Amino acid sequence: MMKVTIETPEGVVWMRNTETGEGVASKGYMKDGTQQKIIDVLESALSQAKGESLCWDNSDGMCGDDSGMDADHDGG
């Protein structure tokens, strides 16, 4: 099971649980720009994950651990 959660200081604004299909969202996010922010942060997280995958698959060790990213960083 995997669960992706996006939080702001006000609380959870978006969530998706792959096992249950459960999610949290709001149609109001389209009007206030929150939906685009959610898309942007998910795209950024996807880019980071793809980059990490390439880096960790690199057998010659060219990728360093200087990304400054915390392993517990959830993009929120």
N, C-alpha and C positions, 0 to 999 in steps of 0.2 A: 504494500500500500504506500502511496505517496500522497501528500497533501501540500498544496501551495497556498500560502496565505500572504496577502498584502495588507499591511497595517499602517495607519497614520497615528499621530498622537491621540486622535479621537477614537481609535479602535480599528477593528477589521473592516476593510472596505471591499475586499474581494477575496474569495476562497474557492478552491476546487479540490475535491477529494476523489482521487482516481478509483478507489475501491467501491465507494458507495454511489458515485455520480453526483453527490451533494455539492452544492455551490452557494455562494453568496454574491450578490450583485444588486444593482439598482438601475432602473431605466432613467432616473434622475441624473445619473452620472454622464449621460450623453449631453445634457443641457449645460452642466456646470464645468465641463472639461475634465472631470475625474476619469472618465473612460479612456481618454487619450493618454493620461498619465499612467494608468494601469497598463495599457498596451506598451508604452515606452519602457516601463520598468521590467515588464516581462520580456520584451525584446532584448534589453540590456542583459538580463539574467541568462537568456538563451545564448547570446553572444559569448558571455563569460564562460558558460558551461561548455560550449563548443571549443573555445580556446583552451580551456583546461584539458579537455579530452585530447586535443592535438598535442598539447604540451606533455601530458602524462604518457602518451603513446610514443613520444619521441625517445628512441633508445639511446641517442648519443648525449642526452642530458643538456641540450642547448637551452632549455627553458629553466629559468631560475625561480626561486620562491620569493620574488621581490614585488609581487603584485599588490601587496598591502591589503589584500582581502582577508577578512576573518572567516574561518571555516563555518562559523555560525551565522554569518551575514545572510539575512533573508530578503534583502532588496527593499525593505520597507523603510 
